[in-house]
Amino acid sequence: MIGAIKQDAEKRMGKSIEALKNELTKLRTGRANPSLLDHVMVSYYGSDVPISQVANISVADARMLTVTPWEKSVAQDVEKAIRNSGLGLNPAATGDLIRVPLPALTEERRKEMIKLVRSEGEAAKVAIRNIRRDANHDFKNLLKEKEITEDDERRGQDDVQKITDKCIAEVEKLLEAKEKDLMEI
């Protein structure tokens, strides 16, 4: 019973970290990365699909992505979807190849991005702490129902705290790496 609560907490904290990683990949650094376009949706025969399902995305150089649609008829829709994605990108089509140059980040924009990274990190930490709170609440309920002893409750809370500390340290490490990445010119 205690083990199940700890496993559940650890699994949910892991999902919070994965969600943070996913959010951080959407934030643009100065370098080209195919995952930058992961959330771009393209209108394809009447339905919106991720760009990765209608085109191949590759890195041409440090500041250029190339997008090659699998069907020529979709090229304009892909270009339009990238332009309207809110990423501040201006794709240029040449035949069936779409070049997406990444503009350099200004110092002001870098600082805004770091603030955004920190707020995402804080949200992940809050989620992890809420999971810890839920697990501790479950331990208290088990103690109240006399299904576990006080020692078991204390041991379970200590174990969940260790898991929480490990996950928050991982979040800190991710944030530090992303901030360093953003400040690189």
Residue pairs with C-beta under 8 A, 6 or more apart in sequence:
1 142
1 147
1 148
2 139
2 142
2 148
2 152
2 155
2 156
5 135
5 138
5 139
5 156
5 160
6 135
6 156
6 159
6 160
6 163
8 135
9 131
9 132
9 134
9 135
9 160
9 163
10 163
12 131
13 128
13 131
13 163
13 164
13 167
14 167
16 124
16 127
16 128
16 131
16 167
17 124
17 128
17 167
17 170
17 171
17 174
19 124
19 127
20 120
20 121
20 123
20 124
20 171
20 174
21 174
23 120
24 117
24 120
24 174
24 178
25 33
25 35
25 36
25 38
26 35
26 36
26 38
26 39
27 113
27 116
27 117
27 120
27 178
27 182
28 36
28 87
28 88
28 102
28 105
28 113
29 105
29 178
29 181
29 182
29 184
30 62
30 63
30 102
30 104
30 105
30 184
30 185
31 62
31 63
31 102
31 181
32 59
32 60
32 61
32 62
32 63
32 64
32 65
32 102
33 59
34 57
34 58
34 59
34 65
36 65
36 87
36 102
37 51
37 52
37 57
37 65
37 67
37 82
37 85
37 87
37 100
38 50
38 51
38 52
39 50
39 85
40 50
40 51
40 81
40 82
40 85
40 87
41 48
41 49
41 50
41 51
41 81
42 48
42 49
42 50
42 51
42 53
42 54
42 55
42 74
42 77
42 78
42 81
43 77
43 81
44 53
44 54
44 74
44 77
51 57
51 67
51 78
51 81
51 82
54 69
54 70
54 71
54 74
54 77
54 78
55 67
55 68
55 69
55 70
55 74
55 78
55 98
56 67
56 68
56 70
57 65
57 66
57 67
58 65
58 66
58 68
59 65
59 66
60 66
60 99
63 101
63 102
63 104
64 99
64 100
64 101
64 102
65 99
65 100
65 102
66 97
66 98
66 99
66 100
67 78
67 82
67 91
67 97
67 98
67 100
68 96
68 97
68 98
69 75
69 78
69 96
69 98
72 96
75 93
75 96
75 98
76 93
78 98
79 91
79 93
79 98
82 89
82 91
82 98
82 100
83 89
83 90
83 91
88 103
89 100
89 101
89 102
90 100
90 101
91 98
91 99
91 100
92 98
92 99
92 100
92 101
93 99
105 113
105 182
110 182
110 183
113 182
114 179
114 182
114 183
117 175
117 178
117 179
117 182
118 175
118 179
121 171
121 172
121 174
121 175
124 171
125 168
125 171
128 164
128 167
128 168
128 171
129 164
131 164
132 160
132 161
132 163
132 164
135 156
135 157
135 160
136 157
136 160
139 148
139 153
139 156
139 157
139 160
140 153
142 148
142 153
143 149
143 150
143 152
143 153
148 156
